[in-house]
Amino acid sequence: MDKVIRIGTRESQLALWQANLVKDLLTANGHSAELVPIKSDGDIDLITPLYEIGVQGIFTKSLDAAMLANRIDIAVHSFKDVPTQLPKGLMNAAVIERGNVKDLLVYKNDTDFLNDTAYTANIATSSIRRKAQWLRRYPQHQLHNLRGNVNTRLQKLASENWDAAIFAAAGLERINVRPANSVILNWMLPAPAQGAIVVACRENDGFCREALAPLNHTETALCTSIERAFLRTLLGGCTTPISAYAYVSDGRVVFEGNLCSLNGDRSITVTRQAPVETAGGIGKDAAEEVLAKGGDIIIEAIRNAQA
Ligand SMILES: NCc1[nH]cc(CCC(=O)O)c1CC(=O)O
């Protein structure tokens, strides 16, 4: 009998859903696996916006520590929460096929306010990427902080006097809590790796690496690695409104990346296309173009504002 693979997970409904998916995939391949729920700092303080906490990997570091201490064997993460610099000794061993990548607006009554330029709508999100893109499109709106897991955020929206709140569609759809009052924001460019799930393990754990290899979805792994290379090249250690999305169409990777100022008054978008076989470098390339087009000045301004 195989050893039982210990799967570390956060305790939110979405995290447990994602961990159970990985457990089912491993079990279907003949492995034994069990869930080990672990609290993350990002789930304990639900008031402070994440960009103010400023810690890279706030959702992932408790699981990373548990893996390095050999209390769990693998960890399941929303890929967009994973820092581009992994702790020494850990590796991303599989990227699961991507779900819905888009952002979703959940509204209270109707979406008429989107077409009424005289109305100051109240929109809730704690994501600086969503804030910046929203303000670029709707500069007259008022934004409010909204933290917590998907379920707490939906409850908070119901109890506050806000017009709408922004979520990752994948988060709501996976656990079946997408309200009827919701619309996909097709114009909003998602966070790098949004909608994708990654499974990490110890680099020296050959057994888990082999068990996870068949779970890797090549196309999702390629697209998210391009998006994360864009992020890594732009990110000088500060929290910045950076978006990126890559997908494969007719054997080609189509990429779009964006860097925005905090209030959305400046925005640089870069696009790239390349055949799948040679697309590995287009995320880094695109980021260098953003920097050359004035992105370095936007990043410097954000760094000064956050210092
Ligand atoms: N930052 C929190 C987070 N991390 C992953 C998801 C949703 C699932 C995903 O994007 O893969 C969410 C919630 C949200 O952004 O609304």
The ligand as a Gaussian input file, in Angstrom:
#p B3LYP/6-31G(d) Opt

LIG

0 1
 N       -7.180000      36.905000      -3.225000
 C       -8.115000      35.940000      -2.731000
 C       -8.483000      34.937000      -3.762000
 N       -7.588000      34.068000      -4.223000
 C       -8.198000      33.273000      -5.173000
 C       -9.507000      33.664000      -5.283000
 C      -10.519000      33.092000      -6.174000
 C      -10.126000      31.946000      -7.064000
 C       -9.124000      32.274000      -8.106000
 O       -8.994000      33.413000      -8.584000
 O       -8.429000      31.334000      -8.527000
 C       -9.707000      34.706000      -4.393000
 C      -10.964000      35.419000      -4.174000
 C      -11.200000      36.611000      -5.069000
 O      -10.255000      37.170000      -5.635000
 O      -12.371000      37.033000      -5.192000

